[in-house]
């Protein structure tokens, strides 16, 4: 039976050495989002703007159907 190591209980230097030997990167990857939330909001407003006469339930039904069509 193998014992499990909890890396948070080790010193940072030892944890880094173990992770490095195991081929695990300990440094967090920088976030790179090519579609930021501001752009998502803008696009959502554009989509909803083309159906101003629909009730919320009708918009929900139309958008649900659009998602199904998008799964092609």
DSSP file (Angstrom, degrees, kcal/mol; ACC not computed):
  #  RESIDUE AA STRUCTURE BP1 BP2  ACC     N-H-->O    O-->H-N    N-H-->O    O-->H-N    TCO  KAPPA ALPHA  PHI   PSI    X-CA   Y-CA   Z-CA
    1    1 A X              0   0    0      0, 0.0     2,-0.3     0, 0.0     0, 0.0   0.000 360.0 360.0 360.0 136.2    0.0    0.0    0.0
    2    2 A X        -     0   0    0      1,-0.0     2,-0.3     0, 0.0     0, 0.0  -0.740 360.0-129.0 -98.1 143.2    1.4    3.4   -0.9
    3    3 A X        -     0   0    0     -2,-0.3     2,-0.4     1,-0.0    -1,-0.0  -0.644  20.9-129.7 -87.1 145.0    1.2    6.4    1.4
    4    4 A X        -     0   0    0     -2,-0.3     2,-0.4     2,-0.0    -1,-0.0  -0.780  14.4-143.1 -96.9 139.2   -0.2    9.6    0.1
    5    5 A X        -     0   0    0     -2,-0.4     2,-0.8     3,-0.0     3,-0.1  -0.829   2.6-147.5 -99.2 136.5    1.6   12.9    0.5
    6    6 A X    >   -     0   0    0     -2,-0.4     3,-1.7     1,-0.1     4,-0.5  -0.904   7.5-159.4-100.8 108.5   -0.2   16.1    1.2
    7    7 A X  G >  S+     0   0    0     -2,-0.8     3,-0.7     1,-0.3     8,-0.2   0.733  87.3  64.6 -63.2 -22.5    1.9   18.8   -0.5
    8    8 A X  G 3  S+     0   0    0      1,-0.2    -1,-0.3    -3,-0.1     4,-0.1   0.743  97.7  55.7 -73.6 -20.4    0.4   21.5    1.7
    9    9 A X  G <  S+     0   0    0     -3,-1.7    -1,-0.2     2,-0.1    -2,-0.2   0.618  97.5  80.1 -84.1 -13.1    1.9   20.0    4.8
   10   10 A X  S <  S-     0   0    0     -3,-0.7     2,-0.1    -4,-0.5    -5,-0.0  -0.480  94.3 -93.4 -89.9 162.2    5.4   20.1    3.3
   11   11 A X     >  -     0   0    0     -2,-0.1     4,-2.7     1,-0.1     5,-0.3  -0.407  39.6-112.1 -67.9 153.7    7.7   23.1    3.2
   12   12 A X  H  > S+     0   0    0      1,-0.2     4,-2.1     2,-0.2     5,-0.1   0.849 116.5  52.9 -57.5 -35.2    7.4   25.1   -0.1
   13   13 A X  H  > S+     0   0    0      2,-0.2     4,-2.1     1,-0.2    -1,-0.2   0.934 112.3  43.1 -67.0 -45.2   10.9   24.1   -1.1
   14   14 A X  H  > S+     0   0    0      2,-0.2     4,-2.6     1,-0.2     5,-0.2   0.918 114.0  50.9 -67.1 -43.7   10.3   20.4   -0.6
   15   15 A X  H  X S+     0   0    0     -4,-2.7     4,-2.5     1,-0.2    -1,-0.2   0.899 110.7  50.0 -60.1 -40.6    6.9   20.5   -2.3
   16   16 A X  H  X S+     0   0    0     -4,-2.1     4,-2.4    -5,-0.3    -1,-0.2   0.904 110.8  48.9 -64.9 -41.8    8.4   22.3   -5.3
   17   17 A X  H  X S+     0   0    0     -4,-2.1     4,-2.2     2,-0.2    -2,-0.2   0.912 113.0  47.0 -64.8 -42.9   11.2   19.7   -5.6
   18   18 A X  H  X S+     0   0    0     -4,-2.6     4,-1.8     2,-0.2    -2,-0.2   0.927 114.1  47.1 -65.0 -44.7    8.8   16.8   -5.4
   19   19 A X  H  X>S+     0   0    0     -4,-2.5     5,-3.3    -5,-0.2     4,-0.5   0.893 111.5  51.5 -64.1 -39.5    6.4   18.4   -7.9
   20   20 A X  H ><5S+     0   0    0     -4,-2.4     3,-0.8     1,-0.2    -1,-0.2   0.902 109.9  48.8 -65.2 -41.0    9.3   19.2  -10.3
   21   21 A X  H 3<5S+     0   0    0     -4,-2.2    -1,-0.2     1,-0.2    -2,-0.2   0.825 111.4  50.5 -67.1 -31.2   10.6   15.6  -10.2
   22   22 A X  H 3<5S-     0   0    0     -4,-1.8    -1,-0.2    -5,-0.2    -2,-0.2   0.532 118.5-113.0 -84.1  -5.5    7.1   14.4  -10.9
   23   23 A X  T <<5 +     0   0    0     -3,-0.8     2,-0.5    -4,-0.5    -3,-0.2   0.759  69.7 140.6  81.0  24.7    6.8   16.8  -13.9
   24   24 A X      < -     0   0    0     -5,-3.3     2,-0.5    -6,-0.2    -1,-0.3  -0.876  50.1-132.3-103.9 131.2    4.1   18.9  -12.2
   25   25 A X        -     0   0    0     -2,-0.5     4,-0.1     1,-0.1    -5,-0.0  -0.692  17.9-172.7 -82.0 127.8    4.2   22.6  -12.7
   26   26 A X        +     0   0    0     -2,-0.5     2,-0.4   -10,-0.1    -1,-0.1   0.617  60.4  89.5 -95.2 -14.7    3.7   24.5   -9.4
   27   27 A X  S    S-     0   0    0      1,-0.1     2,-0.1     0, 0.0    -2,-0.1  -0.689  84.8-115.7 -84.6 133.6    3.5   28.0  -10.9
   28   28 A X        -     0   0    0     -2,-0.4     2,-0.2     1,-0.1    -2,-0.1  -0.389  28.3-114.2 -68.8 142.5   -0.1   29.0  -11.8
   29   29 A X        -     0   0    0     -4,-0.1     2,-0.1     1,-0.1    -1,-0.1  -0.529  33.3-110.4 -72.4 138.9   -0.7   29.6  -15.5
   30   30 A X        -     0   0    0     -2,-0.2     2,-0.4     1,-0.1    -1,-0.1  -0.464  36.6-107.5 -68.5 143.3   -1.5   33.2  -16.4
   31   31 A X        -     0   0    0     -2,-0.1     2,-0.5     2,-0.0    -1,-0.1  -0.555  37.8-179.4 -74.5 128.3   -5.1   33.7  -17.4
   32   32 A X        +     0   0    0     -2,-0.4     2,-0.6    -3,-0.0    -1,-0.0  -0.890   4.7 172.2-129.9 102.2   -5.5   34.3  -21.1
   33   33 A X        -     0   0    0     -2,-0.5     3,-0.3     1,-0.1    -2,-0.0  -0.939  15.6-173.8-114.8 114.7   -9.1   34.8  -22.1
   34   34 A X  S    S+     0   0    0     -2,-0.6     2,-0.3     1,-0.2    -1,-0.1   0.514  84.7  50.4 -85.2  -3.2   -9.7   35.9  -25.6
   35   35 A X  S    S-     0   0    0      4,-0.0    -1,-0.2     3,-0.0     5,-0.1  -0.664  84.0-165.4-132.2  76.6  -13.4   36.4  -25.0
   36   36 A X    >>  -     0   0    0     -3,-0.3     4,-1.8    -2,-0.3     3,-0.6  -0.107  33.2-105.8 -67.4 163.3  -13.7   38.6  -21.9
   37   37 A X  H 3> S+     0   0    0      1,-0.3     4,-2.6     2,-0.2     5,-0.2   0.815 117.5  59.9 -60.8 -33.6  -16.9   39.0  -19.9
   38   38 A X  H 3> S+     0   0    0      1,-0.2     4,-2.1     2,-0.2    -1,-0.3   0.903 107.1  46.3 -62.1 -39.3  -17.4   42.5  -21.2
   39   39 A X  H <> S+     0   0    0     -3,-0.6     4,-2.5     2,-0.2    -2,-0.2   0.880 110.1  53.9 -69.9 -37.6  -17.5   41.2  -24.7
   40   40 A X  H  X S+     0   0    0     -4,-1.8     4,-2.3     2,-0.2    -2,-0.2   0.931 109.9  47.8 -60.6 -45.7  -19.9   38.4  -23.7
   41   41 A X  H  X S+     0   0    0     -4,-2.6     4,-2.3     2,-0.2    -2,-0.2   0.920 111.0  51.0 -61.8 -44.1  -22.3   41.0  -22.1
   42   42 A X  H  X S+     0   0    0     -4,-2.1     4,-2.0     1,-0.2    -1,-0.2   0.922 111.7  46.6 -59.9 -45.5  -22.1   43.2  -25.2
   43   43 A X  H  X S+     0   0    0     -4,-2.5     4,-2.2     1,-0.2    -1,-0.2   0.873 110.1  53.8 -66.4 -36.8  -22.9   40.2  -27.5
   44   44 A X  H  X S+     0   0    0     -4,-2.3     4,-2.4     2,-0.2    -1,-0.2   0.904 108.0  50.2 -63.8 -40.6  -25.8   39.1  -25.2
   45   45 A X  H  X S+     0   0    0     -4,-2.3     4,-1.8     1,-0.2    -1,-0.2   0.903 109.4  51.8 -63.7 -40.4  -27.3   42.6  -25.4
   46   46 A X  H  X S+     0   0    0     -4,-2.0     4,-0.7     2,-0.2    -2,-0.2   0.906 110.5  48.5 -62.3 -41.1  -27.1   42.5  -29.2
   47   47 A X  H >< S+     0   0    0     -4,-2.2     3,-0.9     1,-0.2    -2,-0.2   0.933 113.8  45.0 -64.9 -46.7  -28.8   39.2  -29.3
   48   48 A X  H >< S+     0   0    0     -4,-2.4     3,-1.3     1,-0.2    -1,-0.2   0.767 102.5  67.6 -70.3 -24.4  -31.7   40.2  -27.0
   49   49 A X  H >< S+     0   0    0     -4,-1.8     3,-0.6     1,-0.3    -1,-0.2   0.751  91.9  61.0 -67.8 -23.5  -32.1   43.6  -28.9
   50   50 A X  T << S+     0   0    0     -3,-0.9    -1,-0.3    -4,-0.7    -2,-0.2   0.511 107.3  45.0 -84.4  -2.7  -33.3   41.8  -32.0
   51   51 A X  T X   +     0   0    0     -3,-1.3     3,-0.9    -4,-0.2    -1,-0.2  -0.385  64.2 142.5-134.0  60.5  -36.3   40.3  -30.1
   52   52 A X  T <   +     0   0    0     -3,-0.6    -1,-0.1     1,-0.2    -2,-0.1   0.725  68.2  59.7 -73.5 -20.8  -37.8   43.2  -28.1
   53   53 A X  T 3  S+     0   0    0     -3,-0.1     2,-0.3     2,-0.0    -1,-0.2   0.483  85.3  96.8 -88.6  -1.8  -41.4   42.3  -28.5
   54   54 A X  S <  S-     0   0    0     -3,-0.9     2,-0.1     1,-0.1    -3,-0.1  -0.620  74.3-122.0 -89.8 147.0  -41.1   38.8  -27.0
   55   55 A X     >  -     0   0    0     -2,-0.3     4,-2.8     1,-0.1     5,-0.2  -0.352  35.1-101.1 -74.5 164.9  -42.0   38.1  -23.4
   56   56 A X  H  > S+     0   0    0      1,-0.2     4,-2.3     2,-0.2     5,-0.1   0.886 125.1  50.2 -56.0 -39.0  -39.3   36.6  -21.1
   57   57 A X  H  > S+     0   0    0      2,-0.2     4,-2.1     1,-0.2    -1,-0.2   0.902 111.3  47.9 -66.5 -39.5  -40.8   33.1  -21.6
   58   58 A X  H  > S+     0   0    0      2,-0.2     4,-2.6     1,-0.2    -2,-0.2   0.907 111.5  50.3 -66.8 -41.3  -40.9   33.5  -25.3
   59   59 A X  H  X S+     0   0    0     -4,-2.8     4,-2.9     1,-0.2     5,-0.2   0.918 109.8  51.5 -61.3 -42.5  -37.2   34.7  -25.4
   60   60 A X  H  X S+     0   0    0     -4,-2.3     4,-2.2    -5,-0.2    -2,-0.2   0.912 111.2  47.3 -60.3 -43.1  -36.2   31.7  -23.3
   61   61 A X  H  X S+     0   0    0     -4,-2.1     4,-2.1     2,-0.2    -2,-0.2   0.916 113.5  47.5 -65.6 -43.2  -38.0   29.3  -25.7
   62   62 A X  H  X S+     0   0    0     -4,-2.6     4,-2.4     1,-0.2    -2,-0.2   0.925 113.7  47.2 -64.3 -44.9  -36.4   31.0  -28.7
   63   63 A X  H  X S+     0   0    0     -4,-2.9     4,-2.1     2,-0.2    -1,-0.2   0.869 110.2  52.9 -67.1 -35.7  -32.9   31.0  -27.2
   64   64 A X  H  X S+     0   0    0     -4,-2.2     4,-1.8    -5,-0.2    -1,-0.2   0.913 110.9  47.3 -63.2 -42.0  -33.3   27.3  -26.1
   65   65 A X  H  X S+     0   0    0     -4,-2.1     4,-2.3     1,-0.2    -2,-0.2   0.889 109.4  54.0 -66.5 -38.7  -34.2   26.4  -29.7
   66   66 A X  H  X S+     0   0    0     -4,-2.4     4,-1.8     1,-0.2    -2,-0.2   0.888 106.4  52.4 -62.4 -39.1  -31.2   28.4  -31.0
   67   67 A X  H  X S+     0   0    0     -4,-2.1     4,-0.7     2,-0.2    -1,-0.2   0.903 108.6  50.3 -63.5 -40.5  -28.9   26.5  -28.7
   68   68 A X  H >< S+     0   0    0     -4,-1.8     3,-0.9     1,-0.2    -2,-0.2   0.914 110.8  48.9 -61.9 -42.7  -30.3   23.2  -30.1
   69   69 A X  H >< S+     0   0    0     -4,-2.3     3,-0.9     1,-0.2    -1,-0.2   0.824 105.9  58.7 -66.2 -30.6  -29.7   24.4  -33.7
   70   70 A X  H 3< S+     0   0    0     -4,-1.8    -1,-0.2     1,-0.2    -2,-0.2   0.661  88.3  75.6 -73.9 -16.4  -26.2   25.5  -32.8
   71   71 A X  T <<        0   0    0     -3,-0.9    -1,-0.2    -4,-0.7    -2,-0.1   0.294 360.0 360.0 -79.2  11.3  -25.2   21.9  -31.7
   72   72 A X    <         0   0    0     -3,-0.9    -1,-0.2     0, 0.0    -2,-0.1   0.489 360.0 360.0 -58.0 360.0  -25.0   20.8  -35.3
